[in-house]
Each structure stands twice: as structure tokens, then as C-alpha cells.
């Protein structure tokens, strides 16, 4: 992954790859994920919020769509 992206923190990668490279990185990341890992991919997009995303794996937080707006939901947290 470090070939296309910067790693400012262990396990966190940042960059602006092409859609083809982004899809290939997603495919490889989700195939090699072991244990309870979370993979979240966010990229700029032409929509009202300015980004799209996809997520895979164990999640204590997840992005959910609420009327076209992406919001963070804390999973399993009951008030």
C-alpha cells in the first residue's frame, strides 16, 4: 500500500489514487484482513457531501446514510 499511499500513522493510509488503483487496494485489503479488523475507504466524489465511502470488517462505529448525509453511528452503544 505504501507504493500509492502515505502512512502517517500505523495502519492509516492517505492518498489520492485513481479509481482503478483504489478498487484494487480495496480488493487486496479485504482479502487479507484477519481477526477483528476494520477497513474504511473514503474518497472524494461529486455528491452533496463531497465524498463516498465503503467499509468492511468489525465495526464499533460505522458510517450510515441518513437522507443523503453520511453520519457516524456508534454500534452497540445504548443510551
C-alpha positions as CSV (number, residue, x, y, z in Angstrom):
1,X,0.0,0.0,0.0
2,X,2.9,2.3,0.7
3,X,3.6,2.3,-3.0
4,X,0.5,4.5,-3.7
5,X,-0.3,6.0,-0.3
6,X,1.3,7.7,2.7
7,X,1.2,6.1,6.1
8,X,1.1,9.0,8.7
9,X,0.2,6.5,11.5
10,X,0.5,2.8,11.7
11,X,-2.4,1.2,9.8
12,X,-3.7,4.6,8.5
13,X,-3.1,5.3,4.8
14,X,-3.8,8.5,3.0
15,X,-3.6,9.3,-0.7
16,X,-5.4,10.1,-3.9
17,X,-5.1,7.0,-6.2
18,X,-7.0,6.5,-9.4
19,X,-10.4,4.7,-9.2
20,X,-8.7,1.6,-10.6
21,X,-6.0,1.5,-8.0
22,X,-8.5,2.3,-5.3
23,X,-10.6,-0.7,-6.3
24,X,-7.5,-3.0,-6.4
25,X,-6.3,-1.8,-3.0
26,X,-9.8,-2.4,-1.6
27,X,-9.8,-5.9,-3.1
28,X,-6.5,-6.8,-1.6
29,X,-7.2,-5.3,1.8
30,X,-10.5,-7.1,2.3
31,X,-9.0,-10.4,1.2
32,X,-6.1,-10.3,3.6
33,X,-8.0,-8.9,6.7
34,X,-7.6,-11.3,9.6
35,X,-9.2,-11.2,13.0
36,X,-11.3,-8.3,14.1
37,X,-10.1,-5.6,11.8
38,X,-11.9,-2.6,10.3
39,X,-11.2,-1.3,6.8
40,X,-12.7,2.0,5.8
41,X,-12.0,3.7,2.5
42,X,-13.1,7.3,1.8
43,X,-12.6,9.2,-1.4
44,X,-13.7,12.5,-2.9
45,X,-16.9,12.3,-5.0
46,X,-19.3,14.6,-6.8
47,X,-22.2,14.5,-4.3
48,X,-23.5,17.0,-1.7
49,X,-21.1,15.8,1.0
50,X,-18.1,15.7,-1.3
51,X,-17.1,12.1,-0.5
52,X,-18.1,8.5,-0.8
53,X,-17.0,5.5,1.3
54,X,-17.1,1.8,1.9
55,X,-16.3,-0.2,5.0
56,X,-15.6,-3.8,5.8
57,X,-15.0,-5.9,9.0
58,X,-15.6,-5.4,12.7
59,X,-17.1,-2.1,13.5
60,X,-17.6,-0.2,16.7
61,X,-18.5,2.8,14.6
62,X,-20.0,2.8,11.2
63,X,-21.0,5.4,8.6
64,X,-24.7,5.4,7.9
65,X,-26.7,7.2,5.2
66,X,-29.4,9.5,6.6
67,X,-31.3,11.2,3.8
68,X,-28.1,11.5,1.7
69,X,-25.9,12.6,4.6
70,X,-23.2,10.3,6.0
71,X,-23.2,10.2,9.8
72,X,-21.2,8.2,12.3
73,X,-23.2,5.7,14.3
74,X,-21.6,4.1,17.4
75,X,-22.6,0.4,17.3
76,X,-23.8,-1.3,20.5
77,X,-24.0,1.9,22.5
78,X,-27.4,2.2,24.1
79,X,-28.5,5.3,25.9
